[in-house]
Amino acid sequence: MTLIEARDWYRDSLKTEYSNAEIDFYFKALLTDCFQWQPTQLALEPKRELESKELILIQEAQDKLLKRYPLQYITGWAHFRSLKLKVDQRVLIPRPETEELVDWILEDCSKHKDGPKELLDMGTGSGCIAIALAKENPQLSVSALDQEKSIIDLARENAHQNKVKVEFFQQNLLQMDSLKRSFDMIVSNPPYVTVEEKKEMKSNVLDHEPHKALFVPDNDPLIFYRKILEFATGQLLPKGSIYFEINPLFIDELCSLIQQFDYTICKRMDIFGKERMLRLTK
């Protein structure tokens, strides 16, 4: 089978699930991330014969796309700002909204150039926030935590892949009493989707991404924010800041909780016009 024949087969076999534009995007992503070919390869060598191992990979990817697997889990890679990150079903796929959270932190750092800062990313997952901040602002001394060793191993591999230094350690967000270090900045994109919201979610997310990184109990949707705020009471340095990615549905309840800890709150919308981020300062 040639490269152009494979593309046409993709279009025909996936047309009931995806548009031609989506199919072509997925096909080129496979060529780029799995074969390390340039996106122009299809135009330059349409009649290139695929090797058997290449054809097997393309066929396996097609089968997973029919089952609505996220593309990033199929290729094994996600793109986040300037980073290329390894991802699998241990971690959430980084979202564009989270790139905006990184933007906000970098903007604030550029306005206050008063020496190195210690920053902690709580619930790091793939490491996308911590690694992007460390790469784009060398003045930041970045640490990151998550509760499972396998997740930390993946995040550490991503830091090495992107040639940045981040200190990773295993720690349960809900049991932070043992961590006695102080930080200038804390950032977190914790689980914040309620079980009730499941019915509104797309199957590619609900069926494949890790639920423990997505969902919180309906009766306590702010559990992670509360624990982070309690931790920050003792470990955030004077004039420090906290940055949260949030569920817009609970912004009023979250702001009421934050006010109990005596912070000034600044809100920011994401590219979709939803109040998605908060910055807390003393």
N, C-alpha and C positions, 0 to 999 in steps of 0.2 A: 504493500500500500504506500502511495506517495503522500507527501505532506499535504498537498491540496485535497487529495482524496480523503484523508483523515479529517480535514477541516469540514469538508462537505458531509461526511458521515456524521460528524458531530452535529452539524446543523439539522440534519434529517432526524437523528435519533433523539435529540433534546428539544425539538421544536414545540412539543406539547407542554413543556415545563418552563421554557425560557424564550426570550426574543432573540432574533439573530444577532443583535448588538451585544447582548449578554453572552451568548454562546461564543462569539468571536473574541470577546474580552477574556473569557475563561480559557479558551484555547491558546491565545497568545501568552496568558499568564503561565500556563503549563510549560510552554516552550521556554519562557524566560526563567522561571523558578525551578523547574525540574531538569531541564536540559542545558540551562545556561546559554541558550541561544538568544540572539538579538530579536526584538519584536518584528524587525523587517525580514526575518528569515523566510517567512511565508511568501513574501513578494519576490525575494531574490532567488529562492530555490524551491518553487512550488512542486516540482517533479522529483525532489529528493526522495529516494526510497528510505523508508523507516526501517531501522534494525528491529529484530524481534523483541528485544528488551524495551525499546522505545514504544513499539506498538502495544505491548502488554501494559505498560504504564498508562498510555493514553486510554486504553480500553477499561482499565481499573478506575481511572478518574471519571470516565463517562458513566460507569455504573454508580459511583458514589454521587455524582451530580444528579442523577435520576432519583436518588434517595435523599436529595436535598442536604447533603453534607456541605458545610461551608468550604468555599474554595481554599481558604488558608489552611484548613486541616488536611486538605487533599495534597496541596503542594508542600506543606510543612513550613511555610514561611508567611509572615505578615510584614507589611511595610508601614512604618510609623515615623512620620517626619523624615529625617534623613537615615533612619535605621532600617535594617533588615533583620527581623527577629524570628527565631525558631519558635513555632507554636504547635501544640497538639492539644488533646482533650484534657490535659491537666489544667490548662489556663484559658481564660477568656481571650478572644481575639480583640486586640486593641481597636478602639473606636476613634473616629474623627473628633468627637467631642472631648476626648481625653487629650488629644493634641492641643486643643484650645486651653485646657487647664495648664499644660506645660508652657504655652505661650504667655499666659498671665503671670506665672512665676518668673519667667525670664524677663518680662517687661519690668516687673517690680525690682528685680535684682539690678537691672541696668540703671534704674533711677537712684539706687542707694548703694553706691560703690564704696562700702566701708569695710573692706577686708573680707577674708574667707568666712563662709557660713557653713555651719553644720546642718544638714538636712536629712530628715528621715521620711522614707516612703513606707507607709504602713499598709500591708496587703499588696505586695508588689506584683504578684502573678508572673507574667512574662518578663517583668523588669522594665517595661516600656517607659514609664515615667522616670524612674531613677536613672536609667541609662541615657535617655534623651537629655535630662538636666545635666548629668555629669559630662556628656559630650559637648553640649552647647555652652556651658558655663564652667570653665575649669576652676573658677574661684569657689565653687561649691564642693564641699566634702560630703559625699552622698553615702548614706547607709539605707538599707532596705530589708524588710522582713516579710516573711510569710510563715504559715503554720506547718507546712509539710516539707520534708527534706527533698522530695522529688521535684517540687516546684522551685525551691531554692537552687537546686542543681541546674534546672533549665534556665533560670534567670542569670545564674553565674555564667553559664555557657554563652548566653546572649551578650553579656558584658564583654566577655573575652572576644567574641566574634566581632564586636563593634569597637574593640580596642579602647575601652574606658575602664577606670577603676571605680568600683562600687563595693562597699563592704556589705555582704549579705549574711543574714543569720536567721535561724529558725526560731519563731516565736508566735504563740497564739495571740491574736488580737484581743481576745476576750480574757486573757490572763497575763496582763502586762506588769504585774507586781515585781517580777524579778529583774526587769530592765531598769537600771539606775543611771543611765546616761542622759545628758542634757543636749538640747537642740535649739538652734535659732529658728528653724522652719520645720513644719510637719505637713506632709501632703498625704491624702488618702482618697482612693476611689473604691470604697468598700462595697460589699453586697448591699443593694438597696431596693430590690424588686420584691414586692409582696407576692405571696402565693396566689392571692386573688387576681393579680395581673396576668397570670399565666395564660388565661384564655385570649388575651390580646396579642400574644407573642407569636412570631413566625416559627414554623416548624424547624427551620435550619438552626435557629438558636435554641429552642426548647428541647429538641431531640438530641442535640450534640454537644452544646457547651456545658461546662460543669455547673451544676445547680448550686453547689455550695459557694461558688463565686458570684452567683446571681441573686439568690433568694434570701429573704429574711422572714421571720414569723409575722403573720398578719397582726398579731397582738402586741408586737414590739418591733416595729419597722426601723426604729432609731437605735437599736441596740449597739451597733458598731460605733456610731457617732458618739454615743454616751461614753463608751469605754475609752475612746480616743481622747475625749475632753477630760475625762478623769485622769488619764495618763499625763496629759499636757499640764494639768494643774501643778504637778511636781517636777516635770521634766522639760517644759518649754521655758527658755531663757527670757528674761525681761525684754520687752519690745519685740518678742517673737511673733510669728504669724503661723496660722493654720490655713491650709487650702483643702477644700472638699469638693469632690464631684458628688452631686446629689440627685435624688428623685424629686422632680418638680411637684409631684403630688403631695409631698410632705414638707414643703418649704416652710409653711407657717408653724407647724409643730416643731420642726428642727430649729427655727429661729427662736422660738420660745425656750427650747432647751438650752441653746447657746447663751441666751441672756442670763441664765442662772449662773453662768461661769464668768460673767462680766467682760464680754468681748464686744468690740465694735464690729458690725457685720457689713460687708460689701458684697453685693450680688452681681452676677454677670450671666448674660444669656449666651446660649450656644448658637451655632449657625442655623439651627432650626427655629430660633426664636423662643426657646424654652429656658427658664431660669435653671441653669444646670450647675453653676459653680458658686461657691462662697469663699470669701477671704475673711478670716477672723484676726483682729489685732487687739492688743490691750490698749 
